[in-house]
C-alpha cells in the first residue's frame, strides 16, 4: 500500500489507462493509451474513476472549437465519479472508499484523477455511477440558468423552448419533481 500523508492508498500502480486527444478533429484523434499516474497535491482527492461524463463541451474541445483550447495531447473530460483512493495530508471531508462525483479540468477520461477537494461531492447512496457521471455538469448548468440567470422563485412559471437533452431534463426535474 502506498501512503499519501497519513492516508493509505489502495493502488501502487505507476501507470494508468487514459483517453488521449492527440489533435483536434474527429473520433480518430482519440486513443486509449498508458499515462503516468497523477500525483496527489496539497488539498486534493485521488479518485479511481468508475464512470465519466460526455457533454457538448467535450465535443467542442475535441473539435477545437472553444475559446483558447488547450494544446493537445490532453486527456479530455470535465466530470467523473468513482471511489476515493487517497486524500492529501491535511485535507478533510473525505475518506478512502467514499463514493464521489467530481469536476476536473481536462482529465476525467482516465482511470484515476486528482482534483481539489472543493470540486468533489459525496454521491447519494441510491445514485449509480452512471447517473452520477451524467449529473454534475448538467445539474449545475440547469441550476444556474433557473435560479441565478432567470432568478426563478416560488410562484413563477418556466417556458422551456426546444426541449431536449440532459439540461432540459434537469429543468423539469428541479422545477416539477422537487419544487
C-alpha distance (Angstrom), angle and dihedral (degrees) to the residues before:
residue distance angle dihedral
X1 . . .
X2 3.80 . .
X3 3.76 118.7 .
X4 3.83 126.9 -135.4
X5 3.78 108.5 -171.8
X6 3.79 104.3 -52.7
X7 3.79 94.1 -26.3
X8 3.79 122.9 90.0
X9 3.80 122.1 -134.4
X10 3.79 123.8 -141.1
X11 3.81 94.3 -140.3
X12 3.80 134.3 65.3
X13 3.82 94.7 -179.8
X14 3.81 117.3 132.6
X15 3.81 93.5 -165.0
X16 3.77 136.2 42.2
X17 3.77 137.9 -177.2
X18 3.79 119.1 -101.6
X19 3.77 138.8 168.0
X20 3.80 108.2 -110.9
X21 3.80 124.2 -159.0
X22 3.81 102.7 -148.0
X23 3.81 96.3 -174.9
X24 3.78 140.2 -18.8
X25 3.79 117.9 -74.3
X26 3.78 139.5 61.1
X27 3.78 134.3 -10.1
X28 3.81 89.5 -75.7
X29 3.83 87.1 75.0
X30 3.83 91.4 65.4
X31 3.81 121.9 84.8
X32 3.79 135.1 168.4
X33 3.78 107.9 -128.2
X34 3.80 142.1 152.1
X35 3.78 118.2 -87.6
X36 3.79 134.8 176.1
X37 3.79 114.2 -85.6
X38 3.83 110.0 -104.4
X39 3.80 117.0 -105.5
X40 3.78 116.6 -122.9
X41 3.82 111.1 -119.1
X42 3.80 130.9 -162.9
X43 3.81 111.4 -68.7
X44 3.80 94.6 16.2
X45 3.78 138.3 120.0
X46 3.83 122.1 -145.2
X47 3.81 112.4 -140.3
X48 3.81 129.8 -166.2
X49 3.82 99.0 -140.8
X50 3.81 117.4 -128.5
X51 3.83 97.3 171.2
X52 3.79 137.8 -2.0
X53 3.78 134.5 -159.7
X54 3.78 129.2 -110.2
X55 3.79 112.7 -156.4
X56 3.78 140.3 164.9
X57 3.81 88.5 -95.3
X58 3.82 89.7 58.2
X59 3.81 90.2 53.7
X60 3.81 91.5 49.3
X61 3.81 90.2 50.3
X62 3.80 91.2 49.7
X63 3.79 90.1 52.5
X64 3.82 93.1 43.3
X65 3.80 92.2 -123.9
X66 3.82 98.9 130.1
X67 3.79 125.4 96.2
X68 3.81 111.1 -88.5
X69 3.80 97.0 -1.3
X70 3.79 116.1 -157.2
X71 3.76 117.6 -105.0
X72 3.84 114.6 -99.5
X73 2.93 140.3 -93.5
X74 3.78 93.9 69.7
X75 3.79 142.0 136.1
X76 3.82 107.5 -110.6
X77 3.78 127.6 -145.8
X78 3.78 138.2 87.3
X79 3.81 104.8 -156.3
X80 3.77 136.1 41.0
X81 3.77 143.1 151.1
X82 3.77 135.2 -147.6
X83 3.78 146.1 112.1
X84 3.80 125.0 -41.3
X85 3.81 107.4 -113.5
X86 3.77 99.3 178.0
X87 3.77 142.1 -9.8
X88 3.79 126.0 -143.1
X89 3.78 117.8 -111.7
X90 3.84 113.1 -84.1
X91 3.83 91.0 16.3
X92 3.79 113.7 126.4
X93 3.78 139.0 -170.1
X94 3.80 99.8 56.5
X95 3.79 137.1 69.2
X96 3.78 133.7 -164.8
X97 3.79 108.0 -81.9
X98 3.82 97.0 29.5
X99 3.82 114.3 140.2
X100 3.81 106.5 -127.4
X101 3.79 145.0 169.1
X102 3.78 120.2 -147.4
X103 3.76 146.4 -174.3
X104 3.80 113.2 -130.8
X105 3.78 134.0 179.0
X106 3.79 110.6 -116.9
X107 3.79 98.1 -37.4
X108 3.83 111.0 84.0
X109 3.80 96.4 108.2
X110 3.79 94.0 75.8
X111 3.79 137.6 90.5
X112 3.81 91.8 -112.8
X113 3.80 132.2 24.3
X114 3.79 134.5 -177.2
X115 3.78 116.9 -152.0
X116 3.81 137.1 164.2
X117 3.80 113.4 -83.7
X118 3.84 89.7 -121.9
X119 3.82 89.3 69.1
X120 3.82 97.0 48.9
X121 3.82 123.3 91.7
X122 3.79 131.8 -175.9
X123 3.79 114.1 -113.8
X124 3.78 120.4 -125.3
X125 3.82 110.5 -106.8
X126 3.81 91.9 -117.5
X127 3.83 94.8 51.8
X128 3.80 118.2 98.7
X129 3.80 122.6 -140.1
X130 3.82 90.2 -112.0
X131 3.82 90.9 53.9
X132 3.80 92.4 46.4
X133 3.81 92.5 50.1
X134 3.80 91.1 54.1
X135 3.80 95.6 40.7
X136 3.80 112.4 62.3
X137 3.80 106.5 64.6
X138 3.80 93.5 34.5
X139 3.80 93.0 48.3
X140 3.81 93.8 49.5
X141 3.81 91.0 48.1
X142 3.81 93.2 49.2
X143 3.81 92.8 44.1
X144 3.80 94.3 49.7
X145 3.81 92.7 46.4
X146 3.81 93.3 49.5
X147 3.78 102.8 38.3
X148 3.79 106.6 22.8
X149 3.81 105.6 30.0
X150 3.83 99.8 30.4
X151 3.82 92.7 28.8
X152 3.82 90.9 -139.9
X153 3.78 112.9 -164.8
X154 3.80 136.4 175.9
X155 3.81 111.9 -64.7
X156 3.81 94.9 24.1
X157 3.82 124.5 117.1
X158 3.78 131.1 -134.9
X159 3.81 127.1 -145.8
X160 3.80 110.8 -158.9
X161 3.80 109.8 -158.5
X162 3.83 121.4 -161.8
X163 3.80 91.9 4.7
X164 3.79 114.9 -153.3
X165 3.76 142.0 112.3
X166 3.77 134.5 43.3
X167 3.81 97.9 -63.5
X168 3.82 92.7 56.7
X169 3.80 90.6 46.4
X170 3.81 88.1 56.6
X171 3.83 90.4 48.0
X172 3.79 88.3 59.4
X173 3.80 92.9 42.8
X174 3.82 94.3 50.5
X175 3.81 94.7 40.4
X176 3.79 102.4 42.9
X177 3.81 109.8 15.9
X178 3.82 94.6 45.1
X179 3.81 108.8 20.6
